[in-house]
Amino acid sequence: MRSEAIEVATPGGARLRIQFTRHNDRYGHVISLLNAAGGAEPVLESIEGSTDDAWPPSPPLQSLSIEKLPDGRPAALLVGMAGRCHWSASIETACGEAKLVFDLACRHSQEPEWLGNRYRRLTAAEDISIEADGADVTTEAEFISIRPRTIASGAATTRWKFAVSMRPAAVHPAPAEATERPR
């Protein structure tokens, strides 16, 4: 199983990682908080559809390339298709912040039945925040959905953006190691 990741750290030590893993014909991803020792606490997992879904719960992204932006920050560039629609995504890190910025688009030939990103909450997710630009965020008990606020009708392109960031209080210290021996 092919897997690639991008991590972002702040000068204060907060770290956030997105890990892409191949699931059948597409890439899914998990967003995790990292502690000082590098231990990961998975927070959100993308919900992927199947090859039979014309309108999957998350964009069906089948090609992944990790690139460096001119300022040295990493970015993931992804494209894919399902039915008669084509999706693209760029996910980049923000300078000096534990933040991942998602910019997505879908070129569709008809009005979509569903467009957006759907996540499974793996923890209470109080350590992260989601800011949407042109999208609505819906939080349920186990799921988070991010949908474009305006969906173009007919043959058109619909675009939405959002950012996942670590709240400042979410910096977790490394687990304490037992260094003393019993006497």
C-alpha positions in Angstrom: 0.0 0.0 0.0 1.5 3.3 -1.1 1.6 6.0 1.5 2.9 9.6 1.5 2.6 12.4 4.1 3.0 16.1 4.6 3.8 17.5 8.1 3.7 21.1 9.2 5.3 22.5 12.4 5.2 25.9 14.1 8.1 27.5 15.8 6.3 26.6 19.1 6.5 22.9 18.3 2.9 22.3 17.3 2.8 19.7 14.5 0.1 18.5 12.2 0.3 15.7 9.6 -1.8 14.6 6.6 -1.1 11.1 5.5 -2.3 9.8 2.1 -3.0 6.1 1.7 -4.2 4.3 -1.4 -7.6 2.7 -1.0 -8.6 0.6 -4.1 -8.7 3.1 -6.9 -8.2 6.3 -4.9 -6.3 8.1 -2.1 -7.8 8.6 1.3 -6.2 10.6 4.0 -5.9 10.8 7.8 -5.1 14.1 9.6 -3.2 13.6 12.9 -1.8 15.7 15.7 1.9 14.9 16.5 3.4 15.1 20.0 7.0 16.1 20.6 8.2 12.5 20.4 6.6 12.1 17.0 3.6 10.0 18.3 0.5 10.5 16.2 -3.0 11.0 17.4 -5.3 10.5 14.4 -8.2 13.1 14.4 -10.0 12.9 11.1 -10.2 10.2 8.4 -11.6 10.9 4.9 -14.6 8.8 4.0 -14.0 7.4 0.5 -16.6 6.0 -1.9 -16.4 3.1 -4.2 -15.9 2.8 -8.0 -19.7 2.6 -8.3 -20.3 6.0 -6.8 -21.0 8.8 -9.3 -21.1 11.2 -6.3 -18.7 9.8 -3.7 -18.6 11.2 -0.1 -15.2 12.7 -0.7 -13.5 13.6 -4.0 -12.2 10.4 -5.8 -8.6 11.5 -6.1 -6.5 8.9 -8.0 -3.3 10.6 -8.8 -1.0 12.1 -6.1 2.1 14.2 -6.4 3.9 15.9 -3.5 5.7 19.0 -4.7 7.6 21.9 -3.2 6.2 25.4 -3.6 8.7 28.2 -4.5 9.1 29.1 -0.8 10.0 25.5 0.1 6.6 24.5 1.6 5.3 21.1 0.6 2.0 20.7 -1.3 0.0 17.7 -2.4 -1.5 17.9 -5.9 -4.3 15.4 -6.6 -6.6 14.7 -9.5 -9.3 12.0 -10.2 -12.6 11.2 -11.8 -15.8 9.4 -11.2 -18.8 9.1 -13.5 -18.5 12.0 -16.0 -16.8 14.4 -13.4 -13.3 15.4 -12.9 -11.9 16.5 -9.5 -8.7 18.3 -8.5 -7.2 19.2 -5.1 -4.2 21.0 -3.7 -3.4 20.7 -0.1 -0.6 22.9 1.2 0.8 23.9 4.5 0.5 27.4 5.9 3.7 29.4 6.8 4.4 29.4 10.5 1.1 27.7 11.5 0.0 24.1 12.1 -2.5 24.5 9.3 -3.4 22.5 6.1 -5.1 24.5 3.4 -7.4 22.5 1.0 -8.4 24.0 -2.4 -10.8 21.6 -4.3 -12.7 21.7 -7.5 -15.1 19.5 -9.5 -15.8 19.8 -13.2 -19.3 18.3 -13.6 -21.5 17.8 -16.6 -24.8 17.9 -14.6 -26.0 19.3 -11.3 -24.3 17.2 -8.6 -26.2 15.1 -6.2 -23.4 15.5 -3.6 -20.2 17.5 -3.6 -17.9 18.0 -0.6 -15.6 16.2 1.8 -16.8 13.9 4.5 -14.7 12.9 7.5 -15.0 10.3 10.3 -14.1 11.8 13.6 -11.5 9.6 15.3 -11.3 11.6 18.5 -13.4 14.3 20.0 -11.6 16.6 17.6 -11.5 19.5 20.1 -7.8 20.1 19.2 -8.5 21.1 15.7 -10.6 23.8 14.0 -12.0 23.9 10.4 -12.3 27.2 8.7 -14.3 27.2 5.4 -14.1 29.7 2.6 -17.1 29.4 0.4 -18.2 26.2 2.1 -20.4 25.1 5.0 -19.1 22.8 7.8 -21.6 20.4 9.4 -20.6 18.5 12.6 -22.4 15.4 13.6 -21.6 13.0 16.4 -19.2 10.9 14.4 -18.8 12.8 11.2 -17.8 16.2 9.7 -19.0 17.3 6.3 -17.7 20.2 4.3 -19.8 21.2 1.3 -19.4 24.1 -1.2 -21.9 26.8 -0.3 -22.7 27.5 -4.0 -22.9 24.6 -6.4 -22.9 25.5 -10.1 -25.8 24.0 -12.0 -25.5 22.0 -15.2 -22.1 21.7 -16.9 -19.8 23.8 -14.8 -17.0 23.8 -12.3 -17.7 24.1 -8.5 -14.8 25.1 -6.2 -14.5 25.1 -2.4 -11.8 25.8 0.1 -11.2 25.0 3.8 -8.4 24.8 6.3 -7.7 22.4 9.1 -5.6 23.8 11.9 -4.4 22.9 15.3 -5.7 25.0 18.2 -2.9 26.5 20.2 -3.8 24.5 23.4 -3.5 21.3 21.4 0.3 21.0 21.6 0.8 17.8 23.5 4.0 17.0 25.3 5.8 13.7 24.6 4.8 10.9 26.9 6.9 10.8 30.0 9.4 7.9 30.1 10.2 6.1 33.3 13.9 6.9 33.9 14.0 6.1 37.6 14.6 2.5 38.8 12.7 1.2 41.8 14.9 1.1 44.9 
